Amino acid sequence: MDTIELIKPDDWHVHFREGVYLKHIVPETAKIFGRAIVMPNLKNPIQDQKRASLYKKEILKNVDQNLKFEPLITYYLGEKINAKDLKLAFVNKNIFAAKLYPKGVTTNSSKGVADIEKIFHLFEVMSKIEMPLLIHGETNEKKIDIFDREKVFIDLVLEKIIKYFPDLKVTLEHITTEHAVNYILCKPNNIKASITPHHLILNRNDLLIEKIKPHFYCLPILKRENDRIALLNVALEGNEKFFLGTDSAPHD
């Protein structure tokens, strides 16, 4: 053997934001990745085909023309989403998936979902057309400890979604706990998860010991060392239910 060819990877979770951020971040992603699932939580979130099309064009304007890069656009789910538009956008390949943000859990999630059952009709459409549902899997209840929000969401919200829509294609995004790993492992093949490099490398001691390190802070927040090891082990096993989503996301 004289050479080894490495297939160009995909990033299944990236934030390009808008304006100056987008112009700086898109070229960096396009240099390394062949495709990327682009998150829709802009200040004016992506919730219709016109907005999705304009955003994709804006992204492609910042890609080196010598590179083959495909941005996969997503919808930001909410009660005002039109089910027919959602279906058409997916069938026409204007979008790749739809993203669920519980209200108030992360950046630009103030327009997210407070009552999950109010968008069950959208899940029904998505299940029928095999459209992926991407989930920021944390509860939005302020009374829940920040280190427990992923586990509580899985047990109370995600389990309800899967119960009512067993055929729905679901990706639990940027998982952080051993509990999430075990949950995905025991579910059918339509339930998957993405993992970030951040959560493979660091635990909450790295964030908090000696002095607080703000650049290590992210949501979902870093967890215990046993959680990091569980993520690392499943990432290295080659299990196709787990894949890379860098969650690359510029901030001030």
Helices and strands as residue ranges (DSSP letters): E 11-14, H 19-32, E 35-38, H 49-60, E 70-76, H 83-91, E 97-100, G 116-119, H 120-129, E 133-135, G 146-148, H 149-153, I 154-158, H 159-164, E 170-172, H 178-185, E 191-195, H 197-201, H 204-208, G 214-216, H 225-236, E 242-244
